[in-house]
């Protein structure tokens, strides 16, 4: 690691990390709001972080810098759809790095650790969801080997002005 990241480590999250992880979740929500007009106002909780930490089919990791959590992410083993080639896949979520520490390869480092955990579970398919217009995130995931396969689209019928 270079000078910038020599005090960085990736560790398994503990329940004692929950207060900081809850803060990071709200920072993630704040960062994602501009990309999703359907998100409710106020605090949102996409995940039950404690349940993820305690779940044997999940691995929640934190990025530690000098005993301060500056990032996080999880991998979870999920059942594939009956029509897909894979029976199970690894799903990544809650991917967040404090803006002050971005651009140092920490997201890739975290993803590499999560991929290794997924492989250790005998799984080779890995998926995640990202807002298509969040170019920084999309590019980071492409750099980590991900390719887009599906775009979710929406239509607000209340904005249609009778054009149906």
N, C-alpha and C positions, 0 to 999 in steps of 0.2 A: 504494500500500500504506500501511497505517496504521503508526503508531509501532512497534507490536508486531511487524510483519512486514517492516519496511524492509530488514533485513539477510538476508532470505530470497531464495534463488534456486532454480530448478529446473534441474538439469543432468543430462546423460547420465552414467550410471554407468561407471566405469572398472574394469579388473581390480584396480587398486590399492585400490579401495574394498571388495574382497571381505571382508577381516576385519570391517569394520564392518557390512556387509550380512549376514554370518553371525550377528553378534550380534543384529541387528534381526530376523532370521528366528526365532531362539530366543525373542525377546520376543513375536513374533507367535504362535508356538506356545503359549507360556504364556498369552497372552490368549485363545486359542481353546479351550484344554483344557476349561474349564467348559462349553462348548457341545457337546463331542463325547466321549462316554464310550468311543469305539472307538480313540482315539489311544493309541499305546504310550507307556510311561514313558520318560524320558530325552530326550536330544537327538533331534530329528526334522528331516529335511531334505526339505521338500515339493518343492523345486526345485533344479536344478543352476544356481546363479546365474551362474557363469562361462560356462556354455554359453549362457544367455540373453543375457548381455552381448555375446558374440561372434556370436550368431545374427542374420543379416540380416533375418529375419522377426520379430524381437523388438526392443523398445525398453525398456531398463531405465533408469528415472530416479530420481534422489535429490533430496531436499529438503535444501538446504544452509543452515545458519544460522551465520554467522561461521566458515566453514570447518570446520563440524562437521555430519556427516550426521545428520539428525533424522527422516528419513522416506524412504520408497521405494515403488516400485510398478513393474509392468511391463505392457506390452501385447504381445500375440503374435498374429500372423495365423494363424488355424487354418482348416482345411477344414470347411465346413458338411456336414451330413448330406444324403444324396441326396434326401430328401423335404422339405428346407427350401427356402424361396424364395431364400436367399442361398447362393452358392457358397463364399464365405469370410466370416469374421467376425473381429472383434478380440476377444480375450479379455484381461481385466484380472486381475492377480493380485499377490500379495506387497504388498498395500496396507497400509502401516503408517505411523503418525505417532507419535512419542514422546509419551507421555501428557502430559508437561509442556507440549507445544505444541499440544494439541488445542483445538478450539473457536475457532480463528483462521481457518478457511476453507482450511487448507493441503491437506486431502484433496481438496477441490473444485479447487483450483489444480492439483494433481498430475493429477487426472482430466482436467481441461481440456487439459493438455499432452499426455497420452496419447491423448485423443480426436483432437486435431489431427494427431498422428503417424499414427493409424489412417486418418483421412481422406486424408492425404498418400499413403497406400498404395492409395487408390481403394476403400476399404471404408467402408460406412456402418452396418453392424450391429455392435453392441458388447455383449458379455455378461460376466458375472462370477458367481462363486459366493459366497454369504454364508450363515452359519448363521442360520436363520429366527428363532431366539430371541435373537440378538445385536441387540437393538433399536437400539442406538446406531449400529451399522454399517448396518443396514437403512435407518434414517432418513437417514443420510448419503448412501447411494446413491440413495434416492428423491429427495432434494434435488438430486442430480446428474443426475436425469432417468431413472433406471432404474425398471423396473416388474417385480414378481415374475411369473414364468410357470410355474414348476415347483417342487414340493417333493419332495425325496428323503425317503423313509420307510424305517425299518428295524425289524426284529423280531429279538430275541435268543431263539432257541428254547430255550436252556438255562434261561431264566427263565420258561418257560411252565407248569411244574409239571404236565406231562401233559395240558394243555388242548388238545391237537390230535387 
